[in-house]
């Protein structure tokens, strides 16, 4: 896999427990905006196959969003250090829920519906 790719001076993508993950390259403060990702909104019924594992619910009924940037690469944790907020259909913002140390993997919580729709137990 070549060298880690860096999006900004605060995060980078590199190998992780579940394939690839996003990691902090510096200390992140609680409440700090980590990434603002552009999104592409689609009808939920138009998204099938493996791509369904990488979509987020939209603020619009019957729609989902594909998150660009590194947002699609944040792995799940039962104790995540990021939360995300979508106020518009065009972006999703990821914020630190607590202080995150350099080298720590950045994670989000996949909601219970994500797990249930795949016949899996919450990871």
C-alpha positions as CSV (number, residue, x, y, z in Angstrom):
1,X,0.0,0.0,0.0
2,X,2.4,3.0,-0.6
3,X,2.8,5.9,1.8
4,X,-0.1,7.1,4.0
5,X,-2.2,9.7,2.3
6,X,-2.8,13.0,4.2
7,X,-5.8,15.2,3.7
8,X,-4.9,17.9,6.1
9,X,-2.3,18.5,8.8
10,X,-4.7,16.8,11.4
11,X,-5.6,13.4,9.8
12,X,-4.2,10.7,7.6
13,X,-5.3,7.3,6.2
14,X,-3.2,4.2,6.9
15,X,-3.6,0.5,7.5
16,X,-6.0,-0.3,10.4
17,X,-7.6,-3.3,12.1
18,X,-10.4,-3.3,9.6
19,X,-8.4,-2.6,6.4
20,X,-7.9,1.2,6.3
21,X,-8.6,3.8,8.9
22,X,-8.3,7.5,9.6
23,X,-5.8,8.5,12.3
24,X,-5.1,11.8,14.1
25,X,-1.7,13.3,13.2
26,X,-1.9,15.8,16.1
27,X,-3.9,16.3,19.3
28,X,-7.5,17.1,18.6
29,X,-9.5,19.0,21.2
30,X,-13.0,18.1,22.3
31,X,-15.6,19.8,20.0
32,X,-13.0,20.5,17.3
33,X,-14.1,20.2,13.7
34,X,-12.0,17.4,12.2
35,X,-13.4,17.2,8.7
36,X,-16.1,18.8,6.6
37,X,-17.0,16.3,3.9
38,X,-18.9,17.1,0.8
39,X,-21.7,14.6,0.0
40,X,-23.7,13.3,-3.0
41,X,-27.4,12.7,-2.3
42,X,-29.2,9.8,-3.9
43,X,-32.5,8.0,-3.5
44,X,-32.1,5.2,-1.0
45,X,-33.6,2.8,-3.5
46,X,-30.9,3.5,-6.1
47,X,-28.1,2.3,-3.8
48,X,-27.4,-1.5,-3.8
49,X,-24.7,-4.0,-3.2
50,X,-21.5,-3.3,-1.2
51,X,-21.9,0.5,-1.7
52,X,-24.7,0.3,1.0
53,X,-22.0,-0.3,3.6
54,X,-20.6,3.2,2.9
55,X,-23.7,5.4,2.9
56,X,-25.1,7.7,5.5
57,X,-28.8,8.6,6.1
58,X,-29.7,12.0,4.6
59,X,-31.7,14.8,6.2
60,X,-34.0,14.3,3.2
61,X,-36.7,11.5,3.5
62,X,-36.0,8.4,1.3
63,X,-32.5,9.6,0.5
64,X,-29.0,8.7,1.5
65,X,-25.7,10.4,1.0
66,X,-22.3,9.2,-0.2
67,X,-19.7,10.9,1.8
68,X,-16.6,12.1,0.0
69,X,-13.3,13.0,1.6
70,X,-12.2,10.6,4.4
71,X,-15.7,10.4,5.9
72,X,-16.4,7.1,4.2
73,X,-13.3,5.5,5.8
74,X,-14.1,6.1,9.5
75,X,-14.4,2.7,11.2
76,X,-17.0,1.8,13.8
77,X,-16.4,1.8,17.6
78,X,-18.7,1.2,20.5
79,X,-16.8,4.0,22.1
80,X,-16.2,6.5,19.2
81,X,-14.1,9.6,19.5
82,X,-16.0,11.4,16.7
83,X,-19.6,12.4,16.1
84,X,-21.0,13.6,12.9
85,X,-23.6,16.2,12.0
86,X,-25.5,16.8,8.8
87,X,-27.5,20.0,8.7
88,X,-27.5,20.3,4.9
89,X,-27.6,17.6,2.1
90,X,-24.3,18.9,0.7
91,X,-22.0,18.2,3.7
92,X,-21.4,16.1,6.8
93,X,-19.2,17.5,9.5
94,X,-17.1,15.3,11.9
95,X,-16.3,16.6,15.4
96,X,-14.1,15.3,18.2
97,X,-16.2,14.0,21.0
98,X,-13.3,14.1,23.4
99,X,-9.6,14.8,23.3
100,X,-7.9,12.6,20.7
101,X,-4.2,11.9,20.9
102,X,-1.8,11.8,17.9
103,X,-1.8,8.3,16.3
104,X,-5.2,7.4,17.6
105,X,-7.7,6.0,15.1
106,X,-10.7,8.2,14.5
107,X,-14.0,6.3,14.8
108,X,-17.7,6.9,14.7
109,X,-20.7,4.8,15.9
110,X,-22.6,3.1,13.1
111,X,-26.2,3.3,14.3
112,X,-28.2,0.2,15.3
113,X,-30.1,0.2,12.0
114,X,-26.9,-0.2,10.1
115,X,-26.1,-3.4,12.0
116,X,-29.7,-4.7,11.9
117,X,-30.1,-4.2,8.1
118,X,-27.2,-6.5,7.6
119,X,-28.4,-9.2,10.1
120,X,-25.4,-8.4,12.4
121,X,-25.1,-7.6,16.1
122,X,-23.8,-4.2,17.1
123,X,-20.0,-4.4,16.8
